[in-house]
Amino acid sequence: MNIAKEMRKPIRLIAAACRDMGIGKNGQLPWSLPKEFQFFLDTITAVSTPGKNNLIVWGRVSWFSCPEKVFPLANGINVVLSRKLKSVPTNAHYLCKDFGSVIRLASEPPLCHFVETIWLLGGPEIYKEGLEHPWCDLIYLTDIMADFDCDVFFPKFDRNVFTKQKGFPGVPDEIHEENGIKFLFQVFKKETQS
């Protein structure tokens, strides 16, 4: 049983959502916030153990909306989750057809020895599956304090199960402003059942 416990990896969701929980429009972010995007990149590539990497899981639309100049990502193993794609896209390392395949990839040899955290970058279906998975412990959800026209949304989650943290390590508490848009970094932590 100890081996199985070692293979378990924390699953974390990261997104930015406007007032109505919108996260995108026509396969793109509806806002331009370079500081917020830098925080996103710094968060998904941070590892606490040298030699470890994070498994960074992208839906097809999220993957193709990311500027190519950000690749390669430090400490990142990129997985694109798609039922439509037939081959691994440029700059990605793996292609998985379903969420279960992603979990197996991270928790079985050889990657289980190298993966520290599984980061889910969307879209909504991937977030939903992540929220329901027992390994999910944190949601990094930037509050974009404005209204935007969006066609994809971050899924609802139980705020009694995932509670907003104060003074979370590495996450600024103050409201930021960029290009006339205010935003606030937030982390929600899953309360463990005792």
Buried (B, 14 or more C-beta within 10 A) or exposed (E): EEEEEEBEBBBBBBBBBBEEBBBBBEEEBBBEBEEBBEBBBEBBBBBEEEEEBBBBBBBBBBBBBBEEEEEEBEBBBBBBBBEEBEEBBEBBBBBBEEBEBBBBBBBEEEBBEBBBBBBBBBBBEBBBBBBEBEBBBBBBBBBBBEEBEBEBBBBEBEEEEBEEBEEBEEBEEEEBEBEEBEBBBBBBBBEEEE
